[in-house]
């Protein structure tokens, strides 16, 4: 097109007939990429006309106009079209025209003005983590989306009630409804092993006794997926409320729901009615669920770390025994007072207090009886009676203990020596348990030609 044809071209672009405008702008797009032609077109006021066509027309006329503007910009001309301030009506048309949602709907200009963009905060209120929740559907895909929409459609009243209830709670205590729905979908998906092909499994089951494997082959509860999802989601809400969970406890509640599904749905026979399943899911006690979780956790630890835990337990037990042994020896080395009787002093037993101390070389146990406890502990020289520890063969204790510990400590032989007389014994017990015994038990017994000495102490588990 020659430059002399520009005035007639502009008149056709300003025409009221759409066919004439369409033909004119079609010819314009083939010539406007010439810099000389474009410069004359802009100086003649063609840029304003082109902008008006873009704002007000549609169809092929709009497409040709946009193509003409694109070619004009390619020669680095016509950028002032974006600098001039359009009229208010043109502004609204531009904004509405660039909204992809309304262009997809193909609505009119008035429809574009009447529509509103969704509030991003609504997504968080539904329980999503961000304002763009598309990525949160990645683990469950279309199935998770369908489960959520199915729940909202069928349980509209419960859904609205749950939203209102959660809106009154602090933000960190609100149960994320949408995320909980996706979690229930994932739990059911894993429970029924949907991703696995069961063709080969079914063939192997049929080879075996068919009757006892029917529950494994046929799983009719899978056909009640929607009701199972709803019941699981309600159980999630119930556990969230009963445990006082917060946002950071979401995974813990989801794990409880997983155990609940495995217990109720996994152990249900194929003839069990769905109504019974729903009732059981809604009434299962949290305490029982927690006990089952602890049992499963213990079994998993036993399978994974059982050998190491037993080894550590044995080492700790040995260290504890050595610690207690050394503690008791140190108590004896420092000395301690012990009451001999709770009864009134008699002529045979005038002194109710006994002080016992182990010698520094740990070979002799020194002791003596006193009327009262002295302010300053007696020295070894003041303790006239003593027992040679090398002659002690065993220590007998009547202190209550577990079966395992009593079998070790009740009648534990320390050392056996060969003597012509009966070996002396030291009996360690709690005096209060034998307050009614005769005081003669504390005297010497020489019926066997030897000396039998008994030392009474307090509870050996108490600190001296």
C-alpha positions in Angstrom: 0.0 0.0 0.0 1.3 3.4 -1.0 1.7 6.3 1.5 -0.8 8.3 -0.6 -3.6 5.8 0.4 -3.2 6.5 4.1 -6.1 9.2 4.2 -8.6 6.8 2.6 -7.4 4.0 4.8 -8.0 6.1 7.9 -11.5 7.0 6.7 -12.4 3.4 6.2 -11.0 2.6 9.7 -13.4 5.2 11.1 -16.3 3.8 9.2 -19.4 2.6 11.1 -19.6 -0.6 9.0 -17.8 -3.5 10.6 -17.0 -5.1 7.2 -15.3 -2.0 5.9 -13.3 -1.6 9.1 -12.3 -5.3 9.0 -11.0 -5.0 5.4 -9.1 -1.8 6.1 -7.3 -3.1 9.2 -6.5 -6.4 7.3 -4.7 -4.3 4.6 -3.1 -2.2 7.4 -1.3 -5.2 9.0 0.5 -6.0 5.8 2.0 -2.5 5.3 2.5 -1.1 8.8 5.8 -2.8 9.3 7.4 -0.4 6.8 9.0 2.4 9.0 8.2 5.2 6.5 4.6 4.1 6.2 4.3 3.7 10.0 5.7 7.1 10.6 3.2 8.8 8.2 0.4 6.6 9.7 1.2 7.8 13.2 1.6 11.5 12.2 -1.8 11.3 10.5 -3.5 10.3 13.8 -3.9 6.6 12.9 -2.6 5.4 16.3 -5.6 6.8 18.1 -8.0 5.2 15.6 -6.1 1.9 16.0 -6.4 2.0 19.7 -10.1 2.7 19.5 -10.5 -0.4 17.3 -8.7 -2.5 19.8 -10.9 -1.3 22.7 -14.3 -1.4 21.0 -14.3 -4.2 18.4 -14.1 -8.0 18.6 -13.7 -11.0 16.4 -11.5 -10.8 13.3 -11.4 -7.0 13.4 -9.8 -7.1 16.9 -7.4 -9.8 15.8 -6.2 -7.8 12.8 -5.9 -4.7 14.9 -3.7 -6.4 17.5 -1.6 -7.9 14.7 -1.1 -4.4 13.3 -0.1 -3.1 16.7 2.3 -5.9 17.1 4.0 -5.2 13.8 4.2 -1.5 14.6 5.9 -2.2 17.8 8.4 -4.5 16.1 9.8 -1.5 14.2 10.1 0.3 17.5 7.3 2.7 16.8 3.8 3.3 18.3 4.8 2.9 22.0 3.0 6.2 22.8 -0.2 4.2 22.6 0.4 3.0 26.1 1.4 6.4 27.5 -1.8 8.4 26.6 -4.5 8.2 29.2 -7.6 6.5 27.8 -11.1 7.5 28.8 -12.7 5.9 31.9 -14.8 3.6 29.8 -11.8 2.5 27.9 -10.0 1.7 31.1 -12.8 -0.5 32.4 -12.9 -2.3 29.0 -9.2 -2.9 29.1 -9.3 -4.4 32.6 -12.2 -6.6 31.8 -10.7 -7.6 28.5 -7.5 -8.8 30.1 -9.2 -11.0 32.7 -8.6 -14.5 31.5 -11.4 -16.0 33.6 -14.1 -13.9 32.0 -12.6 -14.2 28.5 -12.9 -18.0 28.9 -16.5 -17.6 29.9 -17.1 -15.4 26.8 -19.3 -13.0 28.8 -20.2 -9.5 27.7 -18.8 -6.3 29.1 -21.6 -5.9 31.6 -21.1 -9.4 32.8 -17.4 -8.7 33.3 -18.3 -5.6 35.4 -20.7 -7.6 37.6 -18.3 -10.5 38.3 -15.9 -10.5 41.3 -12.6 -12.1 42.0 -12.5 -14.7 44.8 -11.1 -13.6 48.1 -7.8 -15.5 48.5 -8.4 -15.8 52.3 -11.3 -18.1 51.6 -8.9 -20.9 50.6 -7.2 -20.6 54.0 -10.5 -20.6 55.8 -11.4 -23.9 54.1 -8.2 -25.4 55.5 -5.6 -25.0 52.7 -2.2 -23.8 53.5 -1.9 -21.1 50.8 -4.1 -19.0 48.6 -3.2 -21.2 45.6 -4.2 -24.7 46.7 -3.6 -26.4 43.4 -0.3 -28.0 44.5 -2.0 -29.4 47.6 -4.0 -31.8 45.4 -0.9 -33.3 43.9 -0.6 -36.3 46.3 -4.3 -37.3 46.0 -5.0 -35.9 42.5 -8.5 -35.9 41.1 -9.7 -38.4 43.7 -8.9 -36.1 46.5 -10.8 -33.2 44.8 -13.8 -35.4 44.1 -13.9 -36.6 47.8 -13.8 -33.0 49.1 -16.5 -31.7 46.7 -18.7 -34.8 47.4 -18.5 -34.2 51.1 -19.3 -30.5 50.8 -22.3 -31.4 48.5 -23.7 -34.2 50.6 -22.9 -32.9 54.0 -23.6 -29.2 53.4 -25.1 -28.6 56.9 -22.3 -30.3 58.7 -19.8 -28.5 56.6 -21.3 -25.1 57.3 -21.5 -25.9 61.0 -17.9 -27.0 61.1 -16.8 -23.8 59.3 -18.7 -21.6 61.8 -17.3 -23.6 64.8 -13.8 -23.3 63.5 -14.1 -19.6 62.8 -14.6 -19.0 66.5 -11.4 -20.7 67.5 -7.9 -19.2 67.5 -6.1 -19.7 64.2 -3.6 -22.3 65.5 -6.4 -24.4 67.0 -8.6 -24.6 63.9 -8.9 -27.9 62.2 -8.0 -27.6 58.4 -11.1 -29.2 56.9 -9.8 -29.4 53.3 -6.4 -30.8 54.4 -8.1 -33.3 56.7 -10.3 -34.5 53.8 -7.2 -35.0 51.6 -5.5 -36.9 54.4 -8.5 -39.2 54.8 -8.4 -39.9 51.0 -4.8 -40.8 51.2 -5.4 -43.1 54.2 -8.1 -45.0 52.5 -6.1 -45.1 49.3 -3.2 -46.7 51.1 -5.4 -49.0 53.1 -7.1 -50.5 50.1 -3.9 -50.5 48.1 -5.6 -48.9 45.2 -2.3 -48.4 43.3 -1.5 -52.1 43.3 -2.8 -54.5 40.6 -4.6 -57.3 42.4 -5.0 -59.6 39.4 -2.0 -61.7 40.3 -3.0 -61.7 43.9 -6.5 -62.9 43.1 -5.0 -65.8 41.0 -2.8 -66.8 43.9 -5.7 -66.7 46.4 -7.9 -68.8 44.2 -5.2 -71.5 44.1 -5.5 -71.8 47.8 -8.7 -72.6 49.8 -11.2 -70.2 48.3 -13.5 -70.0 51.2 -11.1 -68.7 53.8 -9.6 -66.2 51.4 -12.8 -64.6 50.2 -12.4 -61.7 52.6 -9.0 -60.9 51.0 -10.2 -61.2 47.4 -13.6 -59.5 47.7 -13.6 -56.2 49.6 -17.1 -54.8 49.3 -16.3 -51.8 51.6 -14.3 -50.4 48.7 -17.6 -49.8 46.9 -18.7 -47.6 49.8 -15.8 -45.3 49.3 -17.8 -42.1 49.7 -19.4 -43.1 53.0 -16.1 -44.4 54.3 -14.5 -41.1 53.5 -17.2 -39.1 55.2 -17.1 -41.3 58.3 -13.3 -41.1 58.4 -13.5 -37.3 58.1 -16.0 -37.1 60.9 -13.7 -39.3 63.0 -10.8 -36.9 62.2 -12.9 -34.0 63.5 -13.9 -35.9 66.6 -10.3 -36.8 67.5 -9.1 -33.3 66.8 -11.6 -31.9 69.2 -11.2 -34.6 71.9 -7.4 -34.3 71.9 -7.4 -30.5 71.9 -5.0 -30.7 68.9 -3.4 -27.7 67.2 -2.1 -27.1 63.7 1.3 -28.7 64.5 -0.4 -31.8 65.7 -2.1 -32.6 62.4 0.2 -35.5 61.5 -0.4 -37.1 64.9 -4.2 -37.0 64.5 -3.8 -38.3 61.0 -1.8 -41.3 62.3 -4.6 -42.0 64.9 -7.1 -42.0 62.0 -4.9 -44.4 60.1 -4.8 -46.8 63.0 -8.6 -46.4 63.4 -9.2 -47.3 59.8 -6.9 -50.3 60.0 -8.7 -51.6 63.1 -12.3 -51.0 62.1 -12.3 -51.3 58.4 -9.3 -53.7 58.1 -10.7 -56.3 60.6 -14.3 -56.1 59.4 -15.6 -59.2 57.6 -17.0 -58.8 54.1 -20.5 -59.4 55.4 -20.4 -56.5 57.9 -22.9 -53.8 57.2 -21.7 -50.3 56.3 -23.9 -48.8 59.0 -22.1 -50.8 61.7 -18.8 -49.5 60.3 -19.9 -45.9 60.5 -21.2 -46.4 64.1 -17.9 -48.0 65.1 -15.8 -45.2 63.6 -17.9 -42.6 65.4 -17.9 -44.3 68.8 -14.3 -45.7 69.0 -12.8 -44.5 72.2 -9.7 -42.4 72.1 -8.1 -44.2 75.1 -8.3 -47.6 73.3 -6.9 -46.0 70.1 -4.0 -44.6 72.1 -3.2 -47.9 73.7 -3.2 -49.6 70.3 -0.9 -46.9 69.0 1.5 -47.5 71.9 1.4 -51.3 71.2 2.2 -50.8 67.5 5.0 -48.4 68.4 6.4 -50.9 70.8 6.3 -53.6 68.2 7.9 -51.5 65.6 10.7 -50.5 68.1 11.1 -54.2 69.0 11.4 -55.2 65.4 13.8 -52.4 64.5 15.8 -51.9 67.7 14.9 -54.9 69.9 18.4 -56.3 70.0 20.1 -53.0 70.7 17.5 -52.0 73.3 18.0 -55.3 75.2 21.8 -54.7 75.1 21.5 -51.2 76.4 19.0 -52.3 79.1 21.4 -54.9 80.4 24.3 -52.5 80.4 22.2 -49.9 82.3 21.1 -52.5 84.8 24.7 -53.6 85.5 25.8 -49.9 85.9 22.9 -49.3 88.2 23.7 -52.3 90.4 27.4 -51.2 90.5 26.3 -47.6 91.4 24.0 -48.8 94.2 26.7 -51.2 95.5 29.3 -48.4 95.7 26.8 -46.0 97.3 26.0 -48.5 100.0 29.7 -49.2 100.7 30.3 -45.4 101.0 27.4 -45.2 103.4 29.0 -47.9 105.5 32.4 -46.2 105.3 30.9 -43.0 106.7 28.9 -44.8 109.4 25.2 -44.6 110.3 22.9 -45.0 113.3 20.2 -47.6 113.4 17.4 -48.2 115.9 17.6 -51.6 117.5 14.1 -51.8 118.7 10.8 -49.8 118.9 10.0 -51.4 122.2 10.8 -49.9 125.6 14.4 -50.8 126.8 14.6 -53.8 129.0 17.3 -55.2 131.3 18.5 -57.6 128.5 18.5 -54.8 125.9 19.2 -51.5 127.7 20.6 -49.7 124.7 18.2 -49.0 121.8 20.7 -47.4 119.3 23.5 -49.2 117.3 26.2 -47.4 115.3 27.8 -49.3 112.5 30.8 -48.4 110.4 33.0 -50.1 107.9 36.7 -50.0 108.4 38.8 -48.1 105.9 40.4 -51.3 104.5 36.9 -52.7 104.1 37.7 -55.9 106.0 35.8 -55.4 109.2 32.3 -54.2 110.1 32.6 -52.3 113.5 29.5 -51.7 115.6 28.5 -50.7 119.2 25.3 -50.1 121.1 24.5 -46.7 122.7 21.7 -45.3 124.8 21.2 -42.2 122.6 22.6 -40.8 119.4 25.6 -38.7 120.0 26.2 -35.3 118.3 29.5 -36.5 117.0 29.7 -39.9 115.4 31.9 -42.4 117.3 35.3 -43.3 115.9 36.4 -46.8 115.1 38.2 -47.1 118.4 34.9 -46.6 120.3 33.3 -49.4 118.4 34.4 -52.5 120.3 32.5 -55.2 118.4 33.4 -56.1 114.9 32.7 -58.7 112.3 35.4 -60.1 109.9 33.9 -59.8 106.5 36.1 -62.5 105.1 34.1 -65.0 107.2 30.7 -64.0 105.8 29.2 -66.5 103.4 25.9 -64.9 102.6 23.6 -61.9 103.2 19.9 -62.6 103.9 17.4 -59.8 103.3 13.6 -59.8 103.8 13.1 -56.5 101.9 10.3 -56.9 99.3 11.5 -56.9 95.8 10.5 -58.1 92.3 10.8 -61.8 91.5 13.8 -61.1 89.3 15.7 -59.1 91.9 14.8 -61.3 94.8 16.1 -64.3 93.1 19.4 -62.5 92.8 19.7 -60.6 96.1 17.7 -62.5 98.7 20.0 -65.5 99.1 23.1 -64.3 97.3 26.3 -66.2 98.3 29.2 -63.8 98.7 32.0 -65.9 99.7 32.5 -69.4 101.2 35.4 -70.2 103.4 36.3 -73.6 105.0 36.2 -73.5 108.8 35.7 -76.1 111.4 32.8 -74.2 112.9 29.5 -72.9 111.3 30.1 -69.7 109.3 28.6 -66.6 110.8 25.8 -64.8 108.9 24.9 -61.2 108.6 21.2 -60.5 108.2 20.2 -57.2 106.6 16.5 -56.3 107.2 14.2 -53.6 108.1 13.8 -53.4 111.9 10.2 -52.3 111.8 9.2 -55.5 110.1 10.7 -57.5 113.0 9.9 -55.3 116.0 8.2 -58.1 117.9 11.1 -60.6 117.6 13.0 -61.6 120.7 16.0 -59.6 121.7 17.9 -62.9 122.0 18.3 -62.8 118.2 21.0 -60.3 118.7 23.1 -62.4 121.0 25.8 -64.9 120.1 24.8 -68.4 119.0 27.5 -70.9 119.8 25.5 -74.1 119.4 27.6 -74.9 116.3 30.9 -73.9 117.8 31.0 -70.5 116.1 29.7 -67.0 116.4 26.5 -66.0 114.6 26.2 -62.2 114.4 23.3 -60.3 113.0 23.4 -56.7 112.0 20.1 -54.8 111.7 19.9 -51.9 109.3 17.2 -49.7 107.8 15.7 -50.2 104.3 18.8 -50.7 102.1 17.1 -48.8 99.3 17.1 -45.6 101.4 20.1 -43.3 101.5 22.3 -43.5 104.6 
